[in-house]
Amino acid sequence: MAEKVELNALHQFYSSLNDLVGTESMMIIYEHYKGTQLNFPIHLYDRKVAAKYVVTEFDGHNQVNLARKYGYSQKWVHSVLRAAKENRETE
């Protein structure tokens, strides 16, 4: 499959994709998604699932590291931890 692709003639998007993932993977993506407009979420991790991990992994001092790890702001991590604390107190 890769031998039939004229790399110099690729659309700019596919050329960039080819540089990132290689020709074979680029062609698989092309065949699967051609004609589809895709929007990628800004966050890699799902907000609800990440919140559970943040609460589980919080050790009292690692808010900054958790924010970096899951790609959310320190303010968001703080609000997740505050909400978790309030939930524990009302139970």
Secondary structure, 3 states (H helix, E strand, C coil): CHHHCCHHHCCHHHHHHHHHHCHHHHHHHHHHHCCCCCCCCCCCCCHHHHHHHHHHHCCCCCHHHHHHHHCCCHHHHHHHHHHHHHHHHHC
